[in-house]
């Protein structure tokens, strides 16, 4: 990748393993079931390696095609062999489903925010839709407003983006801390205060909410990419790319603070 450019570079490694002579046939349904069984663990492994969200779909092709290639042939409902193009489409479909299933790890407010973001972004939408969605996520519009992630007025609701959130936010003083807030504030800190500023916020958030923020960045990137919201997608991708350094800096500051405490004991 050329220095001083905004280009993205990916490295691709091809590993070829001979297919077994007695490789079985599989139906489309069997292939899908295997993808659903194996891709979640493969995805977690890729995420733990901090692969950039922009490269995640491409990286998921490997474990997905490993499933496809273990069969002599995957047979469609009409008896025709499944094409590689179709297999890749199904792999991407299951990848999106797996990312959506990870939402179960988030708090109810964040699950609402993700669903709303996917439909309206950070634009206003009807109050009735917001209320119906809040019930499905086991929360309420009032609760979302009290959590500080939406504005509700005149029959409409708007999800607050990072530029709308308070600049003096203190996670330790927030009685309804959400993964949505954590992610947006981390991105804003990274943009405005660099890695050291974002690392300081990550240290305040702690590992649990930090990990959730990174997982949410993957999910929101996927939505932005599908919606072709390039600028917003770049923000989530940048957070994940910076993550190893943020963790390192946050850990160093925590150790330094502990050492100073020990001096006065």
Secondary structure by P-SEA (a helix, b strand, c coil): ccccccbbbbbbbbbbbbcccbbbbbcaaaaaaaaaacaaaaaaaaaaaccccccccccaaaaaaaaaacccbbbccccccccaaaaaaaaaaaaaaaaaaacccccaaaaaaaaaaaccccccccaaaaaaaaaaacccaaaaaaaccccccccbbbbbccccccccccccccccccaaaaaaaaaaaaacccaaaaaaaaaaacaaaaaaaaaaaaaaaaaaaaacaaaaaaaaaaaaaaaaaaaaaaaaaaaaaaaaaaaac
